[in-house]
Amino acid sequence: MVNRKELRPENGPAAAFGARLRWSREARGWSQDDLAAHMEYSSQHISAVETARKPPTLRFSRNADVVFGTGDAGDSFERAFQDVRHGGLLEGFPEYVTFEGRAVELRLFEIGIIPGLLQTPDYARVLADSAVVRGAITPEQADERVAFLMRRQEALARAQPPMMFVIMDESCIRRPVGGPRVMDAQLERLVEFARLPSTILQVAPFAIGERRTFNLPVNLLTLSDRSVIGYAESQAQGHLDRESTSVLPMLTAYHQLQGEALAPAASVTMIEEVRKGTP
């Protein structure tokens, strides 16, 4: 076939979506023009999605499910669209975010980088672009990652914001990201965050040594019914936990870490010293 581009579904969620769309179309014996007529999109649009030159939209995915009868399937096109949309996010994290927006209390612990909900757009962009350079995500996924983070931050800026407890390992504020300008603005953002009436920001200093209770980032959400959800992630995956038998020990460990961390005022002092370049 002339100008038929070889598809590589292993190249990512968008490529896998496009390959599946082509296979489903060809299984019906349809040309791109035929599918375009059924879905009310142009054949050029169909071609762009199949070859991953254009990402699918939610409307496009739902139309494909109607045309191919896959709307109720566990591997629907809409489900595949969510994989494309969140292709740069760890497994379990999109589900966690649905609870995050409804939480009345958030308890966060982070190592190495500023927690996402406290990141400036420039800081977040540097991290996303770095992942692109490493080949971990695509430029499109980097854009979505930053936009997704900004939407999360906006969701918490409501009339009655949740109470936020944030503990950062000292490495978070001492690790330079994006150069002096980006870091200065980021550290200023932390000081502003610490002044809010609904926040408690603490730094866990290197000096606490083995008394640091977590070796991985941890998020704990308290919902309006006082149930607690835990989310922890490694380099490769995230894990959402709603079982009290495993979440409550995490909550205890968090409270223990609060006792070891610097007091809020001392934490702000350390951040300001780092910002000024004081050892």
Summary of the structure (lengths in Angstrom):
residues: 279
radius of gyration: 22.4
end to end distance: 66.0
largest distance: 69.3
contacts: 840
relative contact order: 0.11
helix: 55%
strand: 12%
